[in-house]
Amino acid sequence: MDAEAERTSKLLEELTAAELQRATVIQQQEGEQDRLNQRIYELDAEIRQNQNVLNLTALEADRSENRIAFNRQRAAELAGRHAQVDVELGQANRAGR
C-alpha cells in the first residue's frame, strides 16, 4: 500500500512538473504571439503611411505631368507667335523700303 501511495505520489509530482513546464511554454508562446501581433500592427501602420505617401507622390507626379504638357503647349503657341511676328516684321520691312 505504501509502495503504491509512493508511486502515485511520484507520478503526481511528475505530472505536476510536466503541467508547470507546459504552462510555462504556453505563456512564452502567448508572449511571442502578443509580440508578433504588435509587430503586425506596426507594419500595417507603416504600410498605410507608405501608401499615403505613394498616393501623394502619384498625385504630384500627375500634376507635374499636366504642368509639363501645358508648358509644352504654351511654348509651341509662343514659338508660333514668334514665327508669325518674324514674318510680319519681314513684310513690314519690305513694304517700308
Secondary structure in CASP SS format (residue, H / E / C, confidence):
PFRMAT SS
TARGET T0000
AUTHOR 0000-0000-0000
METHOD secondary structure of the structure
MODEL  1
M C 1.00
D H 1.00
A H 1.00
E H 1.00
A H 1.00
E H 1.00
R H 1.00
T H 1.00
S H 1.00
K H 1.00
L H 1.00
L H 1.00
E H 1.00
E H 1.00
L H 1.00
T H 1.00
A H 1.00
A H 1.00
E H 1.00
L H 1.00
Q H 1.00
R H 1.00
A H 1.00
T H 1.00
V H 1.00
I H 1.00
Q H 1.00
Q H 1.00
Q H 1.00
E H 1.00
G H 1.00
E H 1.00
Q H 1.00
D H 1.00
R H 1.00
L H 1.00
N H 1.00
Q H 1.00
R H 1.00
I H 1.00
Y H 1.00
E H 1.00
L H 1.00
D H 1.00
A H 1.00
E H 1.00
I H 1.00
R H 1.00
Q H 1.00
N H 1.00
Q H 1.00
N H 1.00
V H 1.00
L H 1.00
N H 1.00
L H 1.00
T H 1.00
A H 1.00
L H 1.00
E H 1.00
A H 1.00
D H 1.00
R H 1.00
S H 1.00
E H 1.00
N H 1.00
R H 1.00
I H 1.00
A H 1.00
F H 1.00
N H 1.00
R H 1.00
Q H 1.00
R H 1.00
A H 1.00
A H 1.00
E H 1.00
L H 1.00
A H 1.00
G H 1.00
R H 1.00
H H 1.00
A H 1.00
Q H 1.00
V H 1.00
D H 1.00
V H 1.00
E H 1.00
L H 1.00
G H 1.00
Q H 1.00
A H 1.00
N H 1.00
R H 1.00
A H 1.00
G C 1.00
R C 1.00
END
